[in-house]
């Protein structure tokens, strides 16, 4: 299901606030994920944050390779925190991933 116009606008605003320097192609992928059906019940800012972290993990880190090598999710996430934060920093993100945050 496509997000409502109000929700799409809120997602766009959250993206602008969180990732002012991210490339357009990255923003579009994150926007699509944040607007997806399974994110519908979350506040836009949370949907954008979770979509951003998932996108970076899968597209810009060795996360999937680590899972393929047998690491569990928590271990793989631990090993990619620094790289995730490097990407966030390069996009001038207003928030970084806290390695102690168990929610993402």
Protein Blocks (a to p, Z undefined) as FASTA:
>chain_A
ZZdfklmmmmmmmmmmmmmmbcfklmmmmmmmmmpmklmmpcfklmmmmmmmmmmmmmmc
cklmmmmnopafklmmmmmmmmmmmmmmmnopabdcdfklmkZZ
